[in-house]
Amino acid sequence: MEFRRITNLPPYVFTIINNLKIEARRAGADVIDLGFGNPDIPSPRIAVDKLRESAELPRNHRYSMSKGLPKLRQAIAGYYRNVWGVELDPETEITNTIGSKEGFSHLMWVLLDRGDAAIVPSPSYPIHIYGPLFAGADLRQVPMRSLADVGSGEEFTEDFFARLHDAWEIGWPKPRVLVISFPHNPTGATVDLPFMQRIVDFCREREMVVVHDFAYADVGFDGHQPPSILQAEGAKECAVELYSMTKSFSMAGWRCAFLLGNRDVVQALVKLKTYLDYGMFQPVQIAATVTINEAADFPKEVCATYERRCETLIDGLARIGWNIPKPGGSMFVWARIPDPYAEQDSVEFCSNLVRDASVALSPGVGFGPGGEGFVRFALIENEMRINQGVRNLRRALTKLG
Ligand SMILES: Cc1ncc(COP(=O)(O)O)c(C=O)c1O
């Protein structure tokens, strides 16, 4: 049978490495898994306790509110006020989503129709590329690779905006949506508030909506506090942001995120979602509310854990002759395939590493054509296991210095 939307999808390249990993484990190998960005840090104790307690009450077993309980929206509004100094109206400028992936995908349905266009950086988290495509829109991809080479800062900013202008100038129809996400998956690049201000000014001038996926909102390194786009002047005229509890509170499986910002966009998603779902299981919403209010420092611990792992990995790789700049944030390290192996593409390189080093990584091409030539390490194993992974790599990558 043919299913047009599905049949036309390219094979998900991460599945290739995942299958090799499963095979290797079946054969008895102890694979160090730095592939899939699936957080391993346990969720806050208070979240688990509150979930258990509220699940006991039958009144919490019924359908809930798709846009989230008022107290949950008030809690995230309080978090934004405390961390970023951003004021949001919980009634009109915030809605709950079932993880940011769900929120993003359906938001693309709201914002884009067949024949519209969206600007999306490449490489990108895959749903940033496929969300607009599923909605029937065309993509204008802005290369991000220079960021991995240059690092964050002035040079990256100028380069990014030059490419953004090109993406706007070239082609018809003019794009209606810009997707960005900083700290960035997979490159780990970070930006500052003036960068966000330029994005907001760019989009206001062109009557575009900018969607900022803020999945790594609380994971900035070297004391860097990632800016919310909603801190920029005039942001509420054109910007919405997705904030997720997945990474910050290490609550991946709970599927709790929010869309915040421009009220027309937020309310349009609310309307669509009333047709699609009945919201998250109420005990999860209650647990999330209490966690945001009472474990507001948990994200700092999570960030410190990822930063230690990041440094362990980067120092270890430098010792074996694979030099990589430290990312500004996120839970990833983005690395160019070392020169002696540069003739291999990223899927081949990663496949060989599962077999020869028992280390699973993500091939860069899985994040779009701009990711070819790179691999992504996810910091989801502890420091001891990361060191073990580096020793395995040293044995397998015999052509390194
Ligand atoms: C940029 C980005 N957005 C969204 C997600 C998924 O977040 P959620 O669990 O809230 O759907 C991830 C997970 O890796 C991500 O890297």
Ligand as a Chemical Component Dictionary entry (heavy atoms), coordinates in Angstrom:
data_LIG
# 
_chem_comp.id                   LIG 
_chem_comp.type                 NON-POLYMER 
_chem_comp.pdbx_formal_charge   0 
_chem_comp.three_letter_code    LIG 
# 
loop_
_chem_comp_atom.comp_id 
_chem_comp_atom.atom_id 
_chem_comp_atom.alt_atom_id 
_chem_comp_atom.type_symbol 
_chem_comp_atom.charge 
_chem_comp_atom.model_Cartn_x 
_chem_comp_atom.model_Cartn_y 
_chem_comp_atom.model_Cartn_z 
_chem_comp_atom.pdbx_ordinal 
LIG C1 C1 C 0 15.449 21.068 19.829 1  
LIG C2 C2 C 0 14.537 20.064 20.447 2  
LIG N1 N1 N 0 13.232 20.315 20.486 3  
LIG C3 C3 C 0 12.369 19.450 21.040 4  
LIG C4 C4 C 0 12.801 18.250 21.574 5  
LIG C5 C5 C 0 11.800 17.311 22.145 6  
LIG O1 O1 O 0 11.282 17.857 23.300 7  
LIG P1 P1 P 0 9.947  17.295 23.962 8  
LIG O2 O2 O 0 10.333 16.110 24.769 9  
LIG O3 O3 O 0 9.450  18.437 24.767 10 
LIG O4 O4 O 0 9.008  16.927 22.844 11 
LIG C6 C6 C 0 14.161 17.938 21.551 12 
LIG C7 C7 C 0 14.626 16.650 22.086 13 
LIG O5 O5 O 0 15.709 16.186 21.850 14 
LIG C8 C8 C 0 15.042 18.869 20.972 15 
LIG O6 O6 O 0 16.355 18.623 20.902 16 
# 
loop_
_chem_comp_bond.comp_id 
_chem_comp_bond.atom_id_1 
_chem_comp_bond.atom_id_2 
_chem_comp_bond.value_order 
_chem_comp_bond.pdbx_ordinal 
LIG C1 C2 SING 1  
LIG C2 N1 SING 2  
LIG C2 C8 DOUB 3  
LIG N1 C3 DOUB 4  
LIG C3 C4 SING 5  
LIG C4 C5 SING 6  
LIG C4 C6 DOUB 7  
LIG C5 O1 SING 8  
LIG O1 P1 SING 9  
LIG P1 O2 DOUB 10 
LIG P1 O3 SING 11 
LIG P1 O4 SING 12 
LIG C6 C7 SING 13 
LIG C6 C8 SING 14 
LIG C7 O5 DOUB 15 
LIG C8 O6 SING 16 
# 
